[in-house]
């Protein structure tokens, strides 16, 4: 007998992982446009990482996944700020 909660968690984790990947592909295919720096929410990164971690490693995996998800979003913000600063200083 299949546990109904497992399938719900799996779908939630996949949605949290697949949707951002699809959006990244769409944004890359849009080309190099001059737009304001995009902010990557650490809370959303923690939520997605926690969901994926919960599926893989239970409660401990959820905590670790949330920490990694927030750190990845923070790293994206730092890279975006550096890119924006470099673009301003380019003649």
LOBARO-271791 format. One record per residue (C-alpha): x, y, z; residue number from 0. Coordinates in Angstrom, 3 decimals. Example, Ala and Ser with C-alpha at 12.3 -4.5 7.8 and 13.67 -1.06 7.14 Angstrom:
<atoms>
u, v, w, dovo
12.300, -4.500, 7.800, 0
13.670, -1.060, 7.140, 1
</atoms>
This chain:
<atoms>
u, v, w, dovo
0.000, 0.000, 0.000, 0
1.371, 3.413, -0.992, 1
1.667, 6.092, 1.657, 2
-0.374, 9.080, 0.372, 3
1.843, 11.564, 2.242, 4
4.929, 10.312, 0.463, 5
3.528, 11.017, -2.963, 6
2.435, 14.507, -1.858, 7
5.905, 15.258, -0.485, 8
7.514, 13.939, -3.619, 9
5.339, 16.122, -5.841, 10
6.031, 19.168, -3.669, 11
9.771, 18.550, -3.766, 12
9.785, 18.033, -7.508, 13
7.750, 21.185, -8.033, 14
10.238, 23.068, -5.864, 15
13.161, 21.744, -7.888, 16
11.778, 21.587, -11.422, 17
10.007, 24.944, -11.558, 18
13.101, 27.060, -10.754, 19
15.110, 25.053, -13.290, 20
12.535, 25.749, -15.982, 21
12.467, 29.442, -15.095, 22
16.264, 29.570, -15.276, 23
16.197, 28.083, -18.771, 24
13.601, 30.634, -19.880, 25
15.581, 33.541, -18.420, 26
18.803, 32.379, -20.100, 27
17.068, 32.023, -23.454, 28
15.735, 35.578, -23.194, 29
19.228, 36.859, -23.966, 30
21.412, 39.480, -22.376, 31
19.001, 42.253, -21.524, 32
19.778, 45.178, -19.276, 33
17.437, 44.744, -16.341, 34
17.716, 45.717, -12.695, 35
19.457, 43.318, -10.336, 36
17.122, 40.511, -9.355, 37
16.884, 39.631, -5.689, 38
16.873, 35.908, -4.872, 39
14.791, 35.295, -1.760, 40
16.657, 33.349, 0.920, 41
13.335, 32.298, 2.451, 42
12.185, 30.722, -0.797, 43
15.554, 29.007, -1.173, 44
15.267, 27.644, 2.356, 45
11.737, 26.427, 1.664, 46
12.717, 24.625, -1.533, 47
15.865, 23.191, 0.033, 48
13.946, 22.055, 3.103, 49
11.326, 20.306, 0.996, 50
13.956, 18.507, -1.065, 51
15.962, 17.621, 2.034, 52
12.877, 16.257, 3.792, 53
12.213, 13.886, 0.918, 54
15.790, 12.677, 0.818, 55
16.833, 12.673, 4.476, 56
13.809, 13.178, 6.710, 57
13.868, 15.870, 9.420, 58
17.660, 16.167, 9.521, 59
17.759, 16.426, 5.737, 60
15.119, 19.144, 5.855, 61
17.243, 21.288, 8.162, 62
20.367, 20.739, 6.097, 63
18.477, 21.372, 2.857, 64
17.021, 24.604, 4.192, 65
20.477, 25.847, 5.170, 66
21.925, 24.945, 1.777, 67
18.974, 26.503, -0.081, 68
19.345, 29.809, 1.769, 69
23.099, 29.825, 1.184, 70
22.659, 29.191, -2.546, 71
20.254, 32.122, -2.825, 72
22.668, 34.333, -0.863, 73
25.467, 33.346, -3.251, 74
23.248, 34.252, -6.226, 75
22.603, 37.683, -4.677, 76
26.331, 38.289, -4.174, 77
27.100, 37.302, -7.761, 78
24.324, 39.554, -9.092, 79
25.632, 42.514, -7.076, 80
29.160, 41.944, -8.381, 81
27.899, 41.706, -11.969, 82
25.904, 44.926, -11.573, 83
28.891, 46.749, -10.086, 84
31.156, 45.545, -12.899, 85
28.618, 46.647, -15.502, 86
28.517, 50.148, -14.026, 87
32.296, 50.512, -14.152, 88
32.609, 49.278, -17.728, 89
33.120, 52.246, -20.113, 90
</atoms>
